[in-house]
Amino acid sequence: MMLLKRFIKAPLICMTRKSLWLSFFALIQGCSNTQVAESQNDNITELESDSAALVELVDTTNGAQASIESSLQTSSATSQVNAYEAEAKQKLANVPTSVLEQYQQAIALMKQQEWQQADAMFSVIINAEPQLSGAYVNQAIIALNQNQLDKANGHLANAISANPTNPYAHQIKANIAKTQGKFEQAEQGYLTALEIWPNYPEAQVNLAVLLELYRGKLLDARHYYQSYLRLKPDDQLAQRWLAGLEIKIQRAGLTLPEGES
């Protein structure tokens, strides 16, 4: 499970430790990462969510191919095609066993919060297999755990350069942009992640929050809340957020799209 909060001008330091460690732990288990800065507003509540997704080489404990096949089965059953996952099997098939073993060592170091050693190990892996964007993503998470936002952004840029269809890199980069008040950039990052994986739950709800609170696009926000809730129908907090948004829409006198009520 991963911690997600709607936030209002939260300091960057709030984006570390608790929320990022939860995000990292989900990532190494084969889940997507969602980390958003914690709020200083006591009335802003939490949303916990998870998704079955895959980052290259992140979950290889039970064998890379088995992990990918399982993830693809889950994805095809619950959401539209994740272009990143669709390419992962072919890429991992050509990764030497020695690199897989090094990757697991790096993951173990991350679990132990041995950030510098893990980062160094990922650098070795990247030197051997520079096309594996998941290694850069993990380096970004390490940097975020050390309050190094610029360094994290650099790693994410490398991840996107290595593989532009890595939705997790775009998602994390958008989260960072949001904490920095770069709302237009954050919006584009979430949209890019959703172009790659249209039913990426965390990108949907993060975009909905951004559009509602910071972009003033209430009808668009409603659309993404609804899309998220179609995937996570039992999320009562998101249901309350949507209900509150619909009150805002009604008070603003906005007209819902034809066929919607």
N, C-alpha and C positions, 0 to 999 in steps of 0.2 A: 504494500500500500504506500501511496505517496502523498505528501502533504501539499495542499494547494490553498492559498489564501487570496481573496480579493484584498487589494491593498490601496492605501492612499499615501503617496509620497513617502514611502518607507525608506530608511537609510540603507545603504548598500550592505552594511555589516549584517543586517538581518537576513541576508540571502545566504548565509554560511551555516556551517555546522549542522544544526538540526534538520532544516529543510533539505539542504544539499546532500547530507549523508543519507537521508531517506531516499532521495532521488537517485543517488549513486547506487544504493543497495538494490533498488528496483531495477536499475539499468543492468547490473551484473547478473541479475536473475533472468534476463531476457525481456525486461519490460522497458517501456519508453520512459523517458525522464521528464518530469515536470517540476521545475522549481521556480517559485515566485516569491518575491520579497515579502516578509511578514509585515502586517499592518500595525501602525501605532494606534489605530482606532479600535477601542475595546469592543465596539459593537459589530466589527467585521468578524465573521465566523469562518470556520474551516470547511474545506471540501476535500475528502479523501477519495482518490480514484486510482484505478490501475488499468493496464491494458496489456494484452499479449502481443508483443512485438519483438523484433530482433535487431540487435546492433551487431555488425560484423565481428565475429570472434569473441564476443563478450561472454556468451554462455556456451562453453565447449566442454563442460564437465562430463557430460554423457555422450560426447562425440558431436562434432560440428554438424554432420549431415543429419543425424537424428534430431538435433535441436532445430535445425532449419525446417525440416519436414513437419515437425510438430507445430512450429510457429505458423507455417504456411497453411496447415489444415485449420488452425484456429482462426487465422485471418480470413480465409475464404468462407468460413462458416458464419462469421460475425460482421464482416465489413467488406468494402470494396477493396480491390487489389492494391497492395502496398508495393509500389514499383521497386523500392529499395530491397524488400525481402525477395522479390522475384529474381533479383540479380545475385543475391547473396550466396545461394547454393553453388553456382558456377565459380564464384570467386574463391570460396572457402575450399573447394575441391582441389585447388592448386596450391594451397598453403602447406609448406613443409611441416611435418610433425614437430620438428624442433621449435618452430615459431609458435605453434599451438601450445607447446609446453611452456615456453617463455611467457606467453600471454596469461596462462593460468597462474604463473608465479607473480606476474604483475597484479593480477586481480587479487591474489592472496595478500599482497603487500598493501593494496588499497583497503582491504577489509581491516587490516591492522593499523590503518591510518599512517602507514610509513610512506608519506607522500613523496618525498624526494627519491627514495629508492624505486617506488613504483613508476614515477615519471621517467627516471633514467632507463628503466626496463622497457617502457613503451617507446622511448627514443630508439633503443636497439631494434625493437620490432619494426618500427617505421623505417629505419634504415634498410632493413631486409625486405620489407613488404610495404612500400610507401603508398600503395593503392588502398590499403585497409583504413578507411575513414573512421572506423570505430575506435581505433587506437588514439587518434587525435581527440575524439570526443571524450574519452577517458582522461586524457591529459587536461582537457578543459575543465572537467569536473574536479580534478586534483587542484588546478589553479584556483577554482572558485572556493574550494575548501581552505585555501590559503589567502583568501581575500584579494586575489590578483585578477581583477576583472579584465584589464587590458590583455594580460597574458592568455586568459581564457578565450577572449574574443579572437586572439591570434590563432589559437589551436582550432577553434571552430571554423575560422576562415580556411585553414589548411584542410580540415575535414571536408568542407564544401568544395574546395578545389580538387581534392582527390576523388570525391564522389558527390556531384551536385544533387543527386537523388537521395541523400541521407536526410530523412525528415527530422530526425532527432537533433541533428546539428542545427538545422534551421529553427527548431522549436526552442532550444536552449538559448540560441543567439537572440531570438525574439524576446525571451524572458529577460535577458540582460538589458536589452534596449528599453524594455518597459520600465525597469527599475531606474534607468537613467533619464527617464522622461522623454525618450525618443519614440513617441507613440506611433508616428507614421511608419517609422522603420520597423517597429514591433509588429504592426498590422501586416506589413508586407511579408515579414518573416513567417508569421502564422499562416498566411495565405499560401506561401510557397510550400510549407510543410503539408498543407491540405491539398495542394495540387498533386503532390507526390503520393499522398495517402489520404484520399477524400474523407475517410471515416476514422481519422486519428483523434480519439476522444479528448486527450489533453489539449491538443491544438484547438479543437472546437470550443471547449469551455474557456480556455485562456483568451481566445479571440473574442468570444462573447462578452467576457468581463471588460476587456479593453475597449470594445466598441461601445458598450453601455456607459462606462464610467469616464472614459477619457477621449472618446472620438465623437460622442453625441449621435451615433448611428443606431438609434434604438430599434428600428425595424430589422436591420441587419443583425444586431445582437440577438434579437428574438429568434431569428432563423438558426443561428449557431447554438443557442441554448436548446432549441427543439431538436436539432441534429444530434447533439450530445445526449439528450435524454432518450432518444430512440435507441441509442447504444447502451445507455446506463439508466434504464427506466426506474430503478429503485433508489436513485440518488435523491433523497428528500431535500437536501440542502439546495441542490441545483433547481429542484422544483420550486422552492420558495423564492430563489433568485429570479426565476422566470415569472412567477406570479407578481413579484414586486415590479419587474420591468413592465409587465402588461398594464399595471396601474399607471406607471409613468407614461406609457404610450397613450392610454385613454385620456389622461389629464392634458397631454400635449395636443390632443385632437388629431392625432395621426390616423390615417386610414390604412387598415391592414390590407395586404394583397388579396385580390379577388379569390374567393373560395376558402379563405381562412377566417377564423373567428376567435 
